[in-house]
Amino acid sequence: MVMLGAQLDDLAALTTRLQTTAGDVGSAREQSVLSTTSVIGEVSDSTRRALEQITSYMQALDTSVSGAVAQADGTQWTGANADRFRVGAADFRAAMQSGQAATTDAFSSFQASVATMTESLNQFVSQFSTALTQAEASAVDMSSAVEAQRANLDQAMNIGLSVS
């Protein structure tokens, strides 16, 4: 035979625990969304700053080399060493242009990857947030159901049933 009943204090404690769990789920959702959004922003900002810094370093180096070449061009200097210097300076400039192109290509590729990652993380945030919102609602519903059961049992056990 099945017994109908429960410890009312246990049901009240379970109701409280489920309400706490619902709050914990909501907090976890908020913190997870915040953390993921922060990662997206940090990676994007770091990539942009790194490209700006590298570009700045390359521009400063190009200015330095251009100054040296300009000074060499303005110097009365002939001979094999002068010719080697000018060829070396031209080779250096070509290498600098190649390095700048490689930097631009690498960061363009990386930024495309960051955009893809951002899209994936945004989808994750949306799905995760929805799942945890549903979990929070379920915990609230379970808490309400347990509280209703506690109230019904209290009514039936302590007040009695009335017949109309």
C-alpha positions as CSV (number, residue, x, y, z in Angstrom):
1,M,0.0,0.0,0.0
2,V,1.3,3.4,-0.9
3,M,1.5,6.0,1.9
4,L,0.6,9.6,1.3
5,G,2.6,12.1,3.3
6,A,5.9,13.8,3.8
7,Q,7.8,15.8,6.3
8,L,6.6,19.3,5.8
9,D,9.8,20.8,7.0
10,D,11.7,18.7,4.5
11,L,9.5,19.9,1.7
12,A,10.0,23.5,2.9
13,A,13.7,23.0,2.9
14,L,13.6,21.5,-0.6
15,T,11.6,24.5,-1.8
16,T,14.2,26.8,-0.5
17,R,17.0,24.7,-2.0
18,L,15.3,24.8,-5.4
19,Q,14.9,28.6,-5.2
20,T,18.6,28.9,-4.4
21,T,19.5,26.6,-7.3
22,A,17.4,28.7,-9.6
23,G,19.3,31.8,-8.5
24,D,22.6,29.9,-8.9
25,V,21.7,28.9,-12.5
26,G,20.8,32.6,-13.3
27,S,24.1,33.7,-11.8
28,A,26.1,31.1,-13.7
29,R,24.3,32.2,-16.9
30,E,25.1,35.8,-16.4
31,Q,28.7,35.2,-15.5
32,S,29.3,32.8,-18.4
33,V,27.8,35.3,-20.9
34,L,29.9,38.1,-19.4
35,S,33.1,36.0,-19.5
36,T,32.5,34.9,-23.1
37,T,31.7,38.4,-24.2
38,S,34.8,39.6,-22.5
39,V,37.0,37.1,-24.4
40,I,35.5,38.2,-27.7
41,G,36.3,41.8,-26.9
42,E,39.8,41.1,-25.6
43,V,40.9,39.0,-28.6
44,S,39.6,41.6,-31.0
45,D,41.2,44.5,-29.2
46,S,44.5,42.6,-28.7
47,T,44.6,41.8,-32.4
48,R,43.9,45.3,-33.4
49,R,46.5,46.7,-31.0
50,A,49.2,44.2,-32.1
51,L,48.7,45.1,-35.7
52,E,48.9,48.9,-34.9
53,Q,52.1,48.4,-32.9
54,I,53.8,46.2,-35.5
55,T,52.8,48.7,-38.2
56,S,54.2,51.6,-36.1
57,Y,57.5,49.7,-35.5
58,M,57.8,49.0,-39.2
59,Q,57.1,52.6,-40.1
60,A,59.7,53.8,-37.6
61,L,62.2,51.4,-39.1
62,D,61.4,52.5,-42.6
63,T,61.9,56.1,-41.6
64,S,65.2,55.2,-40.1
65,V,66.4,53.3,-43.2
66,S,65.0,56.1,-45.5
67,G,67.0,58.6,-43.5
68,A,70.2,56.6,-43.8
69,V,69.6,56.1,-47.5
70,A,68.9,59.8,-48.0
71,Q,72.0,60.7,-46.1
72,A,74.0,58.2,-48.2
73,D,72.6,59.6,-51.4
74,G,73.6,63.1,-50.3
75,T,77.1,62.0,-49.4
76,Q,79.9,62.3,-51.9
77,W,80.7,58.6,-52.0
78,T,81.7,56.4,-54.9
79,G,83.2,53.1,-55.3
80,A,82.4,49.4,-54.6
81,N,81.3,50.0,-51.0
82,A,78.9,52.8,-52.0
83,D,77.4,50.6,-54.7
84,R,77.1,47.6,-52.2
85,F,75.4,49.9,-49.7
86,R,72.9,51.1,-52.2
87,V,72.1,47.6,-53.4
88,G,71.9,46.5,-49.7
89,A,69.5,49.4,-49.0
90,A,67.3,48.5,-51.9
91,D,67.3,44.8,-50.8
92,F,66.5,46.0,-47.3
93,R,63.5,48.1,-48.5
94,A,62.3,45.1,-50.6
95,A,62.5,42.9,-47.5
96,M,60.7,45.5,-45.4
97,Q,57.9,45.7,-48.0
98,S,57.7,41.9,-48.0
99,G,57.6,41.8,-44.2
100,Q,54.9,44.4,-44.2
101,A,52.9,42.5,-46.8
102,A,53.3,39.3,-44.7
103,T,52.2,41.1,-41.6
104,T,49.1,42.5,-43.3
105,D,48.3,39.0,-44.7
106,A,48.8,37.3,-41.4
107,F,46.7,39.7,-39.4
108,S,44.0,39.8,-42.1
109,S,43.8,36.0,-41.9
110,F,43.9,36.1,-38.1
111,Q,41.2,38.8,-38.0
112,A,39.0,36.6,-40.3
113,S,39.6,33.7,-37.8
114,V,38.7,36.0,-34.9
115,A,35.5,37.0,-36.7
116,T,34.6,33.3,-37.2
117,M,35.4,32.6,-33.6
118,T,33.3,35.5,-32.5
119,E,30.4,34.2,-34.5
120,S,30.8,30.8,-32.9
121,L,31.1,32.2,-29.4
122,N,28.0,34.4,-30.0
123,Q,26.1,31.3,-31.1
124,F,27.3,29.5,-28.0
125,V,26.3,32.4,-25.7
126,S,22.9,32.4,-27.2
127,Q,22.3,28.6,-26.9
128,F,23.9,28.4,-23.5
129,S,21.9,31.4,-22.2
130,T,18.7,29.9,-23.5
131,A,19.5,26.5,-21.9
132,L,20.3,28.0,-18.6
133,T,17.2,30.3,-18.7
134,Q,15.1,27.1,-19.2
135,A,17.0,25.4,-16.4
136,E,16.3,28.3,-14.1
137,A,12.6,28.3,-15.0
138,S,12.5,24.5,-14.4
139,A,14.0,25.0,-10.9
140,V,11.5,27.7,-10.1
141,D,8.7,25.5,-11.4
142,M,9.9,22.6,-9.3
143,S,10.2,24.9,-6.2
144,S,6.6,26.0,-6.8
145,A,5.4,22.4,-7.3
146,V,7.1,21.3,-4.1
147,E,5.7,24.3,-2.1
148,A,2.2,23.5,-3.5
149,Q,2.5,19.9,-2.5
150,R,3.7,21.0,1.0
151,A,0.7,23.3,1.4
152,N,-1.7,20.6,0.2
153,L,-0.3,18.0,2.6
154,D,-0.3,20.5,5.4
155,Q,-4.0,21.2,4.6
156,A,-4.9,17.5,4.4
157,M,-2.8,16.4,7.4
158,N,-3.2,19.2,9.9
159,I,-6.5,21.0,9.0
160,G,-8.4,18.1,7.6
161,L,-10.5,17.6,4.6
162,S,-13.9,19.1,4.3
163,V,-16.8,17.8,2.5
164,S,-19.1,20.3,0.9
